[in-house]
Amino acid sequence: STPLYSSAASDVYKRQRLVIAAPADALQALDRMLWLLAPQDFVAHCHADSDEELVQVSPVLLAQDARLAPHHEVLLNLNAEVPEGFGRFDRLVEVVSAQDEADRAQARARWRHYASRGYAITRHDLVLKAG
């Protein structure tokens, strides 16, 4: 088969792969949004249960279960709970709503979970930076 990109590009993608963990409905919506981007803004992606060759070359994987991802560089958690297998990843990113108190409460619980296990946490509060 023909490679999708050069080996130099392949090396870059291997270092910067992202797994997005979220409920099925959120993943479907995100998938649709990514396909609707303008061609110059396109983000190569696939679902974690796609063809193995496609999964291996995709820099972004959409997964209900992050444990199914074959690579472990960065995990973006869009779930309400701590993702199973998060400890396998080099980095974990959590996105927290600025206004939704239920989301903020769930994020606090996840924060406590990570902190209680000794993970170093770096907070980036975009609301404070915007003000």
Backbone as XML, in Angstrom:
<?xml version="1.0"?>
<chain id="A" units="angstrom">
  <residue number="1" name="SER">
    <atom name="N" x="0.835" y="-1.190" z="0.000"/>
    <atom name="CA" x="0.000" y="0.000" z="0.000"/>
    <atom name="C" x="0.876" y="1.249" z="0.000"/>
  </residue>
  <residue number="2" name="THR">
    <atom name="N" x="0.319" y="2.355" z="-0.446"/>
    <atom name="CA" x="1.042" y="3.617" z="-0.538"/>
    <atom name="C" x="0.976" y="4.351" z="0.795"/>
  </residue>
  <residue number="3" name="PRO">
    <atom name="N" x="2.121" y="4.836" z="1.296"/>
    <atom name="CA" x="2.090" y="5.575" z="2.568"/>
    <atom name="C" x="1.275" y="6.857" z="2.415"/>
  </residue>
  <residue number="4" name="LEU">
    <atom name="N" x="0.613" y="7.267" z="3.471"/>
    <atom name="CA" x="-0.203" y="8.469" z="3.446"/>
    <atom name="C" x="0.633" y="9.727" z="3.534"/>
  </residue>
  <residue number="5" name="TYR">
    <atom name="N" x="1.855" y="9.623" z="4.045"/>
    <atom name="CA" x="2.738" y="10.776" z="4.168"/>
    <atom name="C" x="4.166" y="10.273" z="4.292"/>
  </residue>
  <residue number="6" name="SER">
    <atom name="N" x="5.108" y="11.160" z="4.186"/>
    <atom name="CA" x="6.517" y="10.762" z="4.217"/>
    <atom name="C" x="6.923" y="10.266" z="5.594"/>
  </residue>
  <residue number="7" name="SER">
    <atom name="N" x="8.056" y="9.595" z="5.654"/>
    <atom name="CA" x="8.527" y="9.086" z="6.946"/>
    <atom name="C" x="8.870" y="10.226" z="7.896"/>
  </residue>
  <residue number="8" name="ALA">
    <atom name="N" x="9.307" y="11.374" z="7.358"/>
    <atom name="CA" x="9.603" y="12.523" z="8.225"/>
    <atom name="C" x="8.318" y="13.002" z="8.897"/>
  </residue>
  <residue number="9" name="ALA">
    <atom name="N" x="7.245" y="13.083" z="8.123"/>
    <atom name="CA" x="5.956" y="13.477" z="8.706"/>
    <atom name="C" x="5.491" y="12.419" z="9.694"/>
  </residue>
  <residue number="10" name="SER">
    <atom name="N" x="5.738" y="11.163" z="9.374"/>
    <atom name="CA" x="5.352" y="10.066" z="10.254"/>
    <atom name="C" x="5.994" y="10.224" z="11.623"/>
  </residue>
  <residue number="11" name="ASP">
    <atom name="N" x="7.270" y="10.595" z="11.662"/>
    <atom name="CA" x="7.968" y="10.778" z="12.929"/>
    <atom name="C" x="7.332" y="11.889" z="13.757"/>
  </residue>
  <residue number="12" name="VAL">
    <atom name="N" x="6.912" y="12.970" z="13.104"/>
    <atom name="CA" x="6.259" y="14.078" z="13.811"/>
    <atom name="C" x="4.943" y="13.604" z="14.412"/>
  </residue>
  <residue number="13" name="TYR">
    <atom name="N" x="4.130" y="12.903" z="13.610"/>
    <atom name="CA" x="2.837" y="12.438" z="14.105"/>
    <atom name="C" x="3.006" y="11.460" z="15.261"/>
  </residue>
  <residue number="14" name="LYS">
    <atom name="N" x="4.002" y="10.613" z="15.214"/>
    <atom name="CA" x="4.208" y="9.644" z="16.295"/>
    <atom name="C" x="4.470" y="10.348" z="17.620"/>
  </residue>
  <residue number="15" name="ARG">
    <atom name="N" x="5.112" y="11.486" z="17.579"/>
    <atom name="CA" x="5.425" y="12.203" z="18.818"/>
    <atom name="C" x="4.242" y="13.024" z="19.327"/>
  </residue>
  <residue number="16" name="GLN">
    <atom name="N" x="3.282" y="13.332" z="18.489"/>
    <atom name="CA" x="2.243" y="14.274" z="18.867"/>
    <atom name="C" x="0.838" y="13.682" z="18.776"/>
  </residue>
  <residue number="17" name="ARG">
    <atom name="N" x="0.682" y="12.418" z="18.944"/>
    <atom name="CA" x="-0.641" y="11.823" z="18.793"/>
    <atom name="C" x="-1.525" y="12.113" z="20.000"/>
  </residue>
  <residue number="18" name="LEU">
    <atom name="N" x="-2.784" y="12.297" z="19.697"/>
    <atom name="CA" x="-3.783" y="12.672" z="20.691"/>
    <atom name="C" x="-4.914" y="11.665" z="20.685"/>
  </residue>
  <residue number="19" name="VAL">
    <atom name="N" x="-5.311" y="11.231" z="21.868"/>
    <atom name="CA" x="-6.493" y="10.401" z="22.033"/>
    <atom name="C" x="-7.533" y="11.261" z="22.732"/>
  </residue>
  <residue number="20" name="ILE">
    <atom name="N" x="-8.717" y="11.342" z="22.138"/>
    <atom name="CA" x="-9.817" y="12.095" z="22.746"/>
    <atom name="C" x="-10.815" y="11.084" z="23.284"/>
  </residue>
  <residue number="21" name="ALA">
    <atom name="N" x="-10.961" y="11.051" z="24.595"/>
    <atom name="CA" x="-11.885" y="10.127" z="25.254"/>
    <atom name="C" x="-13.152" y="10.879" z="25.612"/>
  </residue>
  <residue number="22" name="ALA">
    <atom name="N" x="-14.294" y="10.332" z="25.173"/>
    <atom name="CA" x="-15.577" y="10.993" z="25.409"/>
    <atom name="C" x="-16.701" y="9.986" z="25.213"/>
  </residue>
  <residue number="23" name="PRO">
    <atom name="N" x="-17.896" y="10.329" z="25.663"/>
    <atom name="CA" x="-19.060" y="9.472" z="25.390"/>
    <atom name="C" x="-19.317" y="9.397" z="23.877"/>
  </residue>
  <residue number="24" name="ALA">
    <atom name="N" x="-19.992" y="8.335" z="23.457"/>
    <atom name="CA" x="-20.230" y="8.084" z="22.026"/>
    <atom name="C" x="-20.876" y="9.272" z="21.320"/>
  </residue>
  <residue number="25" name="ASP">
    <atom name="N" x="-21.894" y="9.881" z="21.922"/>
    <atom name="CA" x="-22.571" y="10.993" z="21.254"/>
    <atom name="C" x="-21.656" y="12.199" z="21.065"/>
  </residue>
  <residue number="26" name="ALA">
    <atom name="N" x="-20.799" y="12.460" z="22.032"/>
    <atom name="CA" x="-19.846" y="13.572" z="21.910"/>
    <atom name="C" x="-18.810" y="13.269" z="20.834"/>
  </residue>
  <residue number="27" name="LEU">
    <atom name="N" x="-18.372" y="12.011" z="20.757"/>
    <atom name="CA" x="-17.402" y="11.635" z="19.727"/>
    <atom name="C" x="-18.002" y="11.758" z="18.333"/>
  </residue>
  <residue number="28" name="GLN">
    <atom name="N" x="-19.262" y="11.372" z="18.191"/>
    <atom name="CA" x="-19.926" y="11.501" z="16.887"/>
    <atom name="C" x="-20.028" y="12.964" z="16.480"/>
  </residue>
  <residue number="29" name="ALA">
    <atom name="N" x="-20.398" y="13.820" z="17.411"/>
    <atom name="CA" x="-20.507" y="15.253" z="17.116"/>
    <atom name="C" x="-19.133" y="15.829" z="16.759"/>
  </residue>
  <residue number="30" name="LEU">
    <atom name="N" x="-18.107" y="15.451" z="17.512"/>
    <atom name="CA" x="-16.752" y="15.938" z="17.236"/>
    <atom name="C" x="-16.279" y="15.451" z="15.866"/>
  </residue>
  <residue number="31" name="ASP">
    <atom name="N" x="-16.538" y="14.200" z="15.560"/>
    <atom name="CA" x="-16.173" y="13.643" z="14.260"/>
    <atom name="C" x="-16.814" y="14.455" z="13.133"/>
  </residue>
  <residue number="32" name="ARG">
    <atom name="N" x="-18.103" y="14.744" z="13.253"/>
    <atom name="CA" x="-18.798" y="15.552" z="12.238"/>
    <atom name="C" x="-18.165" y="16.930" z="12.106"/>
  </residue>
  <residue number="33" name="MET">
    <atom name="N" x="-17.867" y="17.560" z="13.241"/>
    <atom name="CA" x="-17.266" y="18.901" z="13.202"/>
    <atom name="C" x="-15.891" y="18.877" z="12.537"/>
  </residue>
  <residue number="34" name="LEU">
    <atom name="N" x="-15.100" y="17.860" z="12.837"/>
    <atom name="CA" x="-13.777" y="17.768" z="12.229"/>
    <atom name="C" x="-13.857" y="17.583" z="10.715"/>
  </residue>
  <residue number="35" name="TRP">
    <atom name="N" x="-14.862" y="16.824" z="10.251"/>
    <atom name="CA" x="-15.031" y="16.633" z="8.808"/>
    <atom name="C" x="-15.553" y="17.885" z="8.128"/>
  </residue>
  <residue number="36" name="LEU">
    <atom name="N" x="-16.189" y="18.778" z="8.861"/>
    <atom name="CA" x="-16.742" y="20.001" z="8.271"/>
    <atom name="C" x="-15.746" y="21.154" z="8.207"/>
  </residue>
  <residue number="37" name="LEU">
    <atom name="N" x="-14.563" y="20.964" z="8.764"/>
    <atom name="CA" x="-13.540" y="22.013" z="8.699"/>
    <atom name="C" x="-13.162" y="22.281" z="7.243"/>
  </residue>
  <residue number="38" name="ALA">
    <atom name="N" x="-12.740" y="23.490" z="6.977"/>
    <atom name="CA" x="-12.244" y="23.842" z="5.644"/>
    <atom name="C" x="-11.030" y="22.965" z="5.326"/>
  </residue>
  <residue number="39" name="PRO">
    <atom name="N" x="-10.805" y="22.674" z="4.050"/>
    <atom name="CA" x="-9.685" y="21.780" z="3.686"/>
    <atom name="C" x="-8.346" y="22.188" z="4.297"/>
  </residue>
  <residue number="40" name="GLN">
    <atom name="N" x="-8.063" y="23.461" z="4.356"/>
    <atom name="CA" x="-6.772" y="23.896" z="4.906"/>
    <atom name="C" x="-6.695" y="23.713" z="6.419"/>
  </residue>
  <residue number="41" name="ASP">
    <atom name="N" x="-7.824" y="23.500" z="7.071"/>
    <atom name="CA" x="-7.863" y="23.321" z="8.523"/>
    <atom name="C" x="-8.091" y="21.866" z="8.941"/>
  </residue>
  <residue number="42" name="PHE">
    <atom name="N" x="-8.174" y="20.973" z="7.969"/>
    <atom name="CA" x="-8.521" y="19.583" z="8.248"/>
    <atom name="C" x="-7.590" y="18.971" z="9.284"/>
  </residue>
  <residue number="43" name="VAL">
    <atom name="N" x="-8.167" y="18.196" z="10.199"/>
    <atom name="CA" x="-7.416" y="17.464" z="11.222"/>
    <atom name="C" x="-7.626" y="15.979" z="10.947"/>
  </residue>
  <residue number="44" name="ALA">
    <atom name="N" x="-6.556" y="15.289" z="10.581"/>
    <atom name="CA" x="-6.643" y="13.854" z="10.327"/>
    <atom name="C" x="-7.006" y="13.149" z="11.626"/>
  </residue>
  <residue number="45" name="HIS">
    <atom name="N" x="-8.008" y="12.274" z="11.550"/>
    <atom name="CA" x="-8.489" y="11.590" z="12.745"/>
    <atom name="C" x="-9.240" y="10.328" z="12.339"/>
  </residue>
  <residue number="46" name="CYS">
    <atom name="N" x="-9.481" y="9.473" z="13.313"/>
    <atom name="CA" x="-10.337" y="8.311" z="13.104"/>
    <atom name="C" x="-10.796" y="7.816" z="14.469"/>
  </residue>
  <residue number="47" name="HIS">
    <atom name="N" x="-11.733" y="6.899" z="14.440"/>
    <atom name="CA" x="-12.192" y="6.276" z="15.677"/>
    <atom name="C" x="-11.213" y="5.165" z="16.065"/>
  </residue>
  <residue number="48" name="ALA">
    <atom name="N" x="-11.050" y="4.942" z="17.344"/>
    <atom name="CA" x="-10.083" y="3.957" z="17.843"/>
    <atom name="C" x="-10.394" y="2.548" z="17.368"/>
  </residue>
  <residue number="49" name="ASP">
    <atom name="N" x="-11.633" y="2.280" z="16.994"/>
    <atom name="CA" x="-11.989" y="0.942" z="16.515"/>
    <atom name="C" x="-11.964" y="0.847" z="14.982"/>
  </residue>
  <residue number="50" name="SER">
    <atom name="N" x="-11.337" y="1.810" z="14.317"/>
    <atom name="CA" x="-11.189" y="1.783" z="12.861"/>
    <atom name="C" x="-10.155" y="0.741" z="12.454"/>
  </residue>
  <residue number="51" name="ASP">
    <atom name="N" x="-9.962" y="0.596" z="11.154"/>
    <atom name="CA" x="-8.962" y="-0.303" z="10.601"/>
    <atom name="C" x="-7.617" y="-0.049" z="11.278"/>
  </residue>
  <residue number="52" name="GLU">
    <atom name="N" x="-6.917" y="-1.107" z="11.640"/>
    <atom name="CA" x="-5.662" y="-0.981" z="12.399"/>
    <atom name="C" x="-4.636" y="-0.091" z="11.700"/>
  </residue>
  <residue number="53" name="GLU">
    <atom name="N" x="-4.519" y="-0.203" z="10.384"/>
    <atom name="CA" x="-3.544" y="0.616" z="9.657"/>
    <atom name="C" x="-3.899" y="2.098" z="9.762"/>
  </residue>
  <residue number="54" name="LEU">
    <atom name="N" x="-5.165" y="2.415" z="9.669"/>
    <atom name="CA" x="-5.611" y="3.807" z="9.796"/>
    <atom name="C" x="-5.356" y="4.323" z="11.206"/>
  </residue>
  <residue number="55" name="VAL">
    <atom name="N" x="-5.641" y="3.514" z="12.192"/>
    <atom name="CA" x="-5.397" y="3.897" z="13.591"/>
    <atom name="C" x="-3.914" y="4.184" z="13.814"/>
  </residue>
  <residue number="56" name="GLN">
    <atom name="N" x="-3.051" y="3.380" z="13.229"/>
    <atom name="CA" x="-1.611" y="3.552" z="13.429"/>
    <atom name="C" x="-1.082" y="4.860" z="12.847"/>
  </residue>
  <residue number="57" name="VAL">
    <atom name="N" x="-1.692" y="5.359" z="11.765"/>
    <atom name="CA" x="-1.175" y="6.569" z="11.115"/>
    <atom name="C" x="-1.946" y="7.832" z="11.484"/>
  </residue>
  <residue number="58" name="SER">
    <atom name="N" x="-3.041" y="7.704" z="12.187"/>
    <atom name="CA" x="-3.854" y="8.877" z="12.539"/>
    <atom name="C" x="-3.285" y="9.597" z="13.751"/>
  </residue>
  <residue number="59" name="PRO">
    <atom name="N" x="-3.077" y="10.904" z="13.640"/>
    <atom name="CA" x="-2.542" y="11.656" z="14.776"/>
    <atom name="C" x="-3.582" y="11.906" z="15.865"/>
  </residue>
  <residue number="60" name="VAL">
    <atom name="N" x="-4.875" y="11.752" z="15.531"/>
    <atom name="CA" x="-5.948" y="11.967" z="16.502"/>
    <atom name="C" x="-6.880" y="10.761" z="16.472"/>
  </residue>
  <residue number="61" name="LEU">
    <atom name="N" x="-7.103" y="10.177" z="17.656"/>
    <atom name="CA" x="-8.023" y="9.050" z="17.789"/>
    <atom name="C" x="-9.191" y="9.451" z="18.664"/>
  </residue>
  <residue number="62" name="LEU">
    <atom name="N" x="-10.389" y="9.104" z="18.235"/>
    <atom name="CA" x="-11.596" y="9.330" z="19.019"/>
    <atom name="C" x="-11.956" y="8.005" z="19.673"/>
  </residue>
  <residue number="63" name="ALA">
    <atom name="N" x="-12.040" y="7.976" z="21.005"/>
    <atom name="CA" x="-12.220" y="6.702" z="21.712"/>
    <atom name="C" x="-13.173" y="6.835" z="22.885"/>
  </residue>
  <residue number="64" name="GLN">
    <atom name="N" x="-14.116" y="5.918" z="22.978"/>
    <atom name="CA" x="-14.934" y="5.854" z="24.182"/>
    <atom name="C" x="-14.101" y="5.310" z="25.333"/>
  </residue>
  <residue number="65" name="ASP">
    <atom name="N" x="-13.198" y="4.402" z="25.029"/>
    <atom name="CA" x="-12.351" y="3.777" z="26.039"/>
    <atom name="C" x="-10.891" y="4.020" z="25.667"/>
  </residue>
  <residue number="66" name="ALA">
    <atom name="N" x="-10.220" y="4.883" z="26.407"/>
    <atom name="CA" x="-8.837" y="5.242" z="26.102"/>
    <atom name="C" x="-7.898" y="4.048" z="26.190"/>
  </residue>
  <residue number="67" name="ARG">
    <atom name="N" x="-8.292" y="3.010" z="26.904"/>
    <atom name="CA" x="-7.435" y="1.819" z="27.027"/>
    <atom name="C" x="-7.261" y="1.106" z="25.695"/>
  </residue>
  <residue number="68" name="LEU">
    <atom name="N" x="-8.161" y="1.362" z="24.732"/>
    <atom name="CA" x="-8.080" y="0.706" z="23.425"/>
    <atom name="C" x="-7.093" y="1.385" z="22.489"/>
  </residue>
  <residue number="69" name="ALA">
    <atom name="N" x="-6.616" y="2.555" z="22.858"/>
    <atom name="CA" x="-5.704" y="3.310" z="21.992"/>
    <atom name="C" x="-4.322" y="2.667" z="21.996"/>
  </residue>
  <residue number="70" name="PRO">
    <atom name="N" x="-3.714" y="2.499" z="20.806"/>
    <atom name="CA" x="-2.391" y="1.883" z="20.752"/>
    <atom name="C" x="-1.252" y="2.840" z="21.091"/>
  </residue>
  <residue number="71" name="HIS">
    <atom name="N" x="-1.519" y="4.120" z="21.102"/>
    <atom name="CA" x="-0.468" y="5.063" z="21.478"/>
    <atom name="C" x="-0.899" y="5.847" z="22.709"/>
  </residue>
  <residue number="72" name="HIS">
    <atom name="N" x="0.073" y="6.426" z="23.408"/>
    <atom name="CA" x="-0.188" y="6.937" z="24.755"/>
    <atom name="C" x="0.512" y="8.259" z="25.027"/>
  </residue>
  <residue number="73" name="GLU">
    <atom name="N" x="0.562" y="9.133" z="24.026"/>
    <atom name="CA" x="1.239" y="10.407" z="24.244"/>
    <atom name="C" x="0.362" y="11.380" z="25.037"/>
  </residue>
  <residue number="74" name="VAL">
    <atom name="N" x="-0.776" y="11.771" z="24.473"/>
    <atom name="CA" x="-1.641" y="12.764" z="25.116"/>
    <atom name="C" x="-3.076" y="12.255" z="25.112"/>
  </residue>
  <residue number="75" name="LEU">
    <atom name="N" x="-3.722" y="12.355" z="26.265"/>
    <atom name="CA" x="-5.135" y="11.990" z="26.398"/>
    <atom name="C" x="-5.911" y="13.245" z="26.743"/>
  </residue>
  <residue number="76" name="LEU">
    <atom name="N" x="-6.911" y="13.564" z="25.932"/>
    <atom name="CA" x="-7.846" y="14.651" z="26.216"/>
    <atom name="C" x="-9.114" y="14.000" z="26.734"/>
  </residue>
  <residue number="77" name="ASN">
    <atom name="N" x="-9.432" y="14.229" z="28.006"/>
    <atom name="CA" x="-10.593" y="13.614" z="28.624"/>
    <atom name="C" x="-11.788" y="14.555" z="28.562"/>
  </residue>
  <residue number="78" name="LEU">
    <atom name="N" x="-12.830" y="14.123" z="27.854"/>
    <atom name="CA" x="-14.076" y="14.884" z="27.794"/>
    <atom name="C" x="-15.196" y="14.146" z="28.523"/>
  </residue>
  <residue number="79" name="ASN">
    <atom name="N" x="-14.825" y="13.158" z="29.314"/>
    <atom name="CA" x="-15.785" y="12.406" z="30.122"/>
    <atom name="C" x="-16.004" y="13.103" z="31.458"/>
  </residue>
  <residue number="80" name="ALA">
    <atom name="N" x="-17.102" y="12.769" z="32.111"/>
    <atom name="CA" x="-17.405" y="13.331" z="33.421"/>
    <atom name="C" x="-16.573" y="12.660" z="34.523"/>
  </residue>
  <residue number="81" name="GLU">
    <atom name="N" x="-16.068" y="11.462" z="34.239"/>
    <atom name="CA" x="-15.317" y="10.721" z="35.246"/>
    <atom name="C" x="-13.863" y="10.552" z="34.827"/>
  </residue>
  <residue number="82" name="VAL">
    <atom name="N" x="-13.064" y="10.054" z="35.748"/>
    <atom name="CA" x="-11.661" y="9.760" z="35.468"/>
    <atom name="C" x="-11.623" y="8.650" z="34.418"/>
  </residue>
  <residue number="83" name="PRO">
    <atom name="N" x="-10.869" y="8.842" z="33.346"/>
    <atom name="CA" x="-10.831" y="7.806" z="32.311"/>
    <atom name="C" x="-10.014" y="6.592" z="32.745"/>
  </residue>
  <residue number="84" name="GLU">
    <atom name="N" x="-10.540" y="5.399" z="32.472"/>
    <atom name="CA" x="-9.806" y="4.168" z="32.761"/>
    <atom name="C" x="-8.514" y="4.174" z="31.963"/>
  </residue>
  <residue number="85" name="GLY">
    <atom name="N" x="-7.421" y="3.793" z="32.588"/>
    <atom name="CA" x="-6.146" y="3.672" z="31.897"/>
    <atom name="C" x="-5.430" y="4.986" z="31.649"/>
  </residue>
  <residue number="86" name="PHE">
    <atom name="N" x="-5.857" y="6.073" z="32.292"/>
    <atom name="CA" x="-5.226" y="7.379" z="32.053"/>
    <atom name="C" x="-3.739" y="7.375" z="32.414"/>
  </residue>
  <residue number="87" name="GLY">
    <atom name="N" x="-3.340" y="6.538" z="33.349"/>
    <atom name="CA" x="-1.961" y="6.503" z="33.804"/>
    <atom name="C" x="-0.967" y="6.026" z="32.749"/>
  </residue>
  <residue number="88" name="ARG">
    <atom name="N" x="-1.458" y="5.403" z="31.680"/>
    <atom name="CA" x="-0.591" y="4.949" z="30.583"/>
    <atom name="C" x="-0.124" y="6.106" z="29.708"/>
  </residue>
  <residue number="89" name="PHE">
    <atom name="N" x="-0.770" y="7.252" z="29.812"/>
    <atom name="CA" x="-0.477" y="8.373" z="28.927"/>
    <atom name="C" x="0.602" y="9.282" z="29.514"/>
  </residue>
  <residue number="90" name="ASP">
    <atom name="N" x="1.390" y="9.875" z="28.606"/>
    <atom name="CA" x="2.428" y="10.815" z="29.035"/>
    <atom name="C" x="1.811" y="12.078" z="29.613"/>
  </residue>
  <residue number="91" name="ARG">
    <atom name="N" x="0.686" y="12.505" z="29.037"/>
    <atom name="CA" x="0.000" y="13.728" z="29.494"/>
    <atom name="C" x="-1.500" y="13.506" z="29.455"/>
  </residue>
  <residue number="92" name="LEU">
    <atom name="N" x="-2.185" y="14.133" z="30.377"/>
    <atom name="CA" x="-3.642" y="14.115" z="30.428"/>
    <atom name="C" x="-4.106" y="15.555" z="30.424"/>
  </residue>
  <residue number="93" name="VAL">
    <atom name="N" x="-5.071" y="15.855" z="29.567"/>
    <atom name="CA" x="-5.644" y="17.197" z="29.491"/>
    <atom name="C" x="-7.114" y="17.096" z="29.853"/>
  </residue>
  <residue number="94" name="GLU">
    <atom name="N" x="-7.551" y="17.953" z="30.748"/>
    <atom name="CA" x="-8.954" y="18.040" z="31.150"/>
    <atom name="C" x="-9.471" y="19.417" z="30.752"/>
  </residue>
  <residue number="95" name="VAL">
    <atom name="N" x="-10.667" y="19.474" z="30.217"/>
    <atom name="CA" x="-11.305" y="20.739" z="29.862"/>
    <atom name="C" x="-12.471" y="20.926" z="30.823"/>
  </residue>
  <residue number="96" name="VAL">
    <atom name="N" x="-12.517" y="22.099" z="31.466"/>
    <atom name="CA" x="-13.547" y="22.365" z="32.471"/>
    <atom name="C" x="-14.330" y="23.607" z="32.069"/>
  </residue>
  <residue number="97" name="SER">
    <atom name="N" x="-15.629" y="23.528" z="32.165"/>
    <atom name="CA" x="-16.492" y="24.656" z="31.834"/>
    <atom name="C" x="-16.249" y="25.833" z="32.784"/>
  </residue>
  <residue number="98" name="ALA">
    <atom name="N" x="-16.367" y="27.016" z="32.257"/>
    <atom name="CA" x="-16.241" y="28.219" z="33.086"/>
    <atom name="C" x="-17.542" y="28.517" z="33.827"/>
  </residue>
  <residue number="99" name="GLN">
    <atom name="N" x="-18.689" y="28.056" z="33.299"/>
    <atom name="CA" x="-19.978" y="28.400" z="33.895"/>
    <atom name="C" x="-20.787" y="27.225" z="34.433"/>
  </residue>
  <residue number="100" name="ASP">
    <atom name="N" x="-20.607" y="26.042" z="33.899"/>
    <atom name="CA" x="-21.431" y="24.885" z="34.261"/>
    <atom name="C" x="-20.954" y="24.325" z="35.602"/>
  </residue>
  <residue number="101" name="GLU">
    <atom name="N" x="-21.725" y="24.578" z="36.660"/>
    <atom name="CA" x="-21.315" y="24.156" z="38.010"/>
    <atom name="C" x="-21.258" y="22.640" z="38.163"/>
  </residue>
  <residue number="102" name="ALA">
    <atom name="N" x="-22.141" y="21.910" z="37.483"/>
    <atom name="CA" x="-22.087" y="20.449" z="37.563"/>
    <atom name="C" x="-20.784" y="19.946" z="36.959"/>
  </residue>
  <residue number="103" name="ASP">
    <atom name="N" x="-20.388" y="20.508" z="35.831"/>
    <atom name="CA" x="-19.125" y="20.124" z="35.190"/>
    <atom name="C" x="-17.952" y="20.486" z="36.090"/>
  </residue>
  <residue number="104" name="ARG">
    <atom name="N" x="-18.008" y="21.641" z="36.709"/>
    <atom name="CA" x="-16.925" y="22.078" z="37.590"/>
    <atom name="C" x="-16.807" y="21.158" z="38.808"/>
  </residue>
  <residue number="105" name="ALA">
    <atom name="N" x="-17.927" y="20.716" z="39.346"/>
    <atom name="CA" x="-17.912" y="19.806" z="40.496"/>
    <atom name="C" x="-17.299" y="18.460" z="40.103"/>
  </residue>
  <residue number="106" name="GLN">
    <atom name="N" x="-17.658" y="17.957" z="38.916"/>
    <atom name="CA" x="-17.077" y="16.703" z="38.439"/>
    <atom name="C" x="-15.570" y="16.866" z="38.221"/>
  </residue>
  <residue number="107" name="ALA">
    <atom name="N" x="-15.167" y="18.015" z="37.706"/>
    <atom name="CA" x="-13.738" y="18.280" z="37.482"/>
    <atom name="C" x="-12.975" y="18.324" z="38.809"/>
  </residue>
  <residue number="108" name="ARG">
    <atom name="N" x="-13.598" y="18.911" z="39.828"/>
    <atom name="CA" x="-12.950" y="18.944" z="41.144"/>
    <atom name="C" x="-12.724" y="17.532" z="41.678"/>
  </residue>
  <residue number="109" name="ALA">
    <atom name="N" x="-13.706" y="16.649" z="41.470"/>
    <atom name="CA" x="-13.577" y="15.260" z="41.919"/>
    <atom name="C" x="-12.443" y="14.556" z="41.165"/>
  </residue>
  <residue number="110" name="ARG">
    <atom name="N" x="-12.345" y="14.798" z="39.857"/>
    <atom name="CA" x="-11.244" y="14.197" z="39.089"/>
    <atom name="C" x="-9.908" y="14.753" z="39.572"/>
  </residue>
  <residue number="111" name="TRP">
    <atom name="N" x="-9.850" y="16.068" z="39.826"/>
    <atom name="CA" x="-8.620" y="16.713" z="40.323"/>
    <atom name="C" x="-8.170" y="16.035" z="41.620"/>
  </residue>
  <residue number="112" name="ARG">
    <atom name="N" x="-9.115" y="15.856" z="42.550"/>
    <atom name="CA" x="-8.780" y="15.211" z="43.819"/>
    <atom name="C" x="-8.244" y="13.792" z="43.588"/>
  </residue>
  <residue number="113" name="HIS">
    <atom name="N" x="-8.858" y="13.088" z="42.646"/>
    <atom name="CA" x="-8.417" y="11.730" z="42.318"/>
    <atom name="C" x="-6.959" y="11.742" z="41.852"/>
  </residue>
  <residue number="114" name="TYR">
    <atom name="N" x="-6.650" y="12.619" z="40.900"/>
    <atom name="CA" x="-5.280" y="12.686" z="40.374"/>
    <atom name="C" x="-4.301" y="13.126" z="41.474"/>
  </residue>
  <residue number="115" name="ALA">
    <atom name="N" x="-4.662" y="14.142" z="42.233"/>
    <atom name="CA" x="-3.783" y="14.672" z="43.286"/>
    <atom name="C" x="-3.523" y="13.622" z="44.363"/>
  </residue>
  <residue number="116" name="SER">
    <atom name="N" x="-4.562" y="12.842" z="44.719"/>
    <atom name="CA" x="-4.398" y="11.833" z="45.762"/>
    <atom name="C" x="-3.436" y="10.721" z="45.344"/>
  </residue>
  <residue number="117" name="ARG">
    <atom name="N" x="-3.206" y="10.595" z="44.054"/>
    <atom name="CA" x="-2.287" y="9.588" z="43.532"/>
    <atom name="C" x="-0.920" y="10.165" z="43.192"/>
  </residue>
  <residue number="118" name="GLY">
    <atom name="N" x="-0.717" y="11.427" z="43.567"/>
    <atom name="CA" x="0.595" y="12.036" z="43.436"/>
    <atom name="C" x="0.936" y="12.617" z="42.072"/>
  </residue>
  <residue number="119" name="TYR">
    <atom name="N" x="-0.044" y="12.767" z="41.194"/>
    <atom name="CA" x="0.242" y="13.343" z="39.882"/>
    <atom name="C" x="0.472" y="14.841" z="40.004"/>
  </residue>
  <residue number="120" name="ALA">
    <atom name="N" x="1.471" y="15.340" z="39.299"/>
    <atom name="CA" x="1.729" y="16.780" z="39.244"/>
    <atom name="C" x="0.673" y="17.396" z="38.328"/>
  </residue>
  <residue number="121" name="ILE">
    <atom name="N" x="-0.022" y="18.408" z="38.830"/>
    <atom name="CA" x="-1.112" y="19.032" z="38.076"/>
    <atom name="C" x="-0.742" y="20.473" z="37.775"/>
  </residue>
  <residue number="122" name="THR">
    <atom name="N" x="-0.903" y="20.851" z="36.522"/>
    <atom name="CA" x="-0.684" y="22.230" z="36.104"/>
    <atom name="C" x="-2.027" y="22.792" z="35.673"/>
  </residue>
  <residue number="123" name="ARG">
    <atom name="N" x="-2.431" y="23.852" z="36.311"/>
    <atom name="CA" x="-3.724" y="24.473" z="36.008"/>
    <atom name="C" x="-3.517" y="25.627" z="35.041"/>
  </residue>
  <residue number="124" name="HIS">
    <atom name="N" x="-4.338" y="25.663" z="34.000"/>
    <atom name="CA" x="-4.328" y="26.761" z="33.029"/>
    <atom name="C" x="-5.734" y="27.343" z="33.011"/>
  </residue>
  <residue number="125" name="ASP">
    <atom name="N" x="-5.966" y="28.388" z="33.757"/>
    <atom name="CA" x="-7.295" y="28.986" z="33.865"/>
    <atom name="C" x="-7.432" y="30.090" z="32.819"/>
  </residue>
  <residue number="126" name="LEU">
    <atom name="N" x="-8.134" y="29.775" z="31.727"/>
    <atom name="CA" x="-8.291" y="30.727" z="30.636"/>
    <atom name="C" x="-9.238" y="31.867" z="30.992"/>
  </residue>
  <residue number="127" name="VAL">
    <atom name="N" x="-10.133" y="31.644" z="31.953"/>
    <atom name="CA" x="-11.026" y="32.719" z="32.394"/>
    <atom name="C" x="-10.212" y="33.802" z="33.073"/>
  </residue>
  <residue number="128" name="LEU">
    <atom name="N" x="-9.306" y="33.406" z="33.956"/>
    <atom name="CA" x="-8.453" y="34.384" z="34.649"/>
    <atom name="C" x="-7.544" y="35.114" z="33.656"/>
  </residue>
  <residue number="129" name="LYS">
    <atom name="N" x="-7.031" y="34.387" z="32.664"/>
    <atom name="CA" x="-6.135" y="35.005" z="31.678"/>
    <atom name="C" x="-6.866" y="35.988" z="30.788"/>
  </residue>
  <residue number="130" name="ALA">
    <atom name="N" x="-8.162" y="35.758" z="30.538"/>
    <atom name="CA" x="-8.939" y="36.627" z="29.664"/>
    <atom name="C" x="-9.333" y="37.926" z="30.382"/>
  </residue>
  <residue number="131" name="GLY">
    <atom name="N" x="-9.409" y="37.875" z="31.707"/>
    <atom name="CA" x="-9.884" y="39.017" z="32.493"/>
    <atom name="C" x="-8.885" y="40.061" z="32.735"/>
  </residue>
</chain>
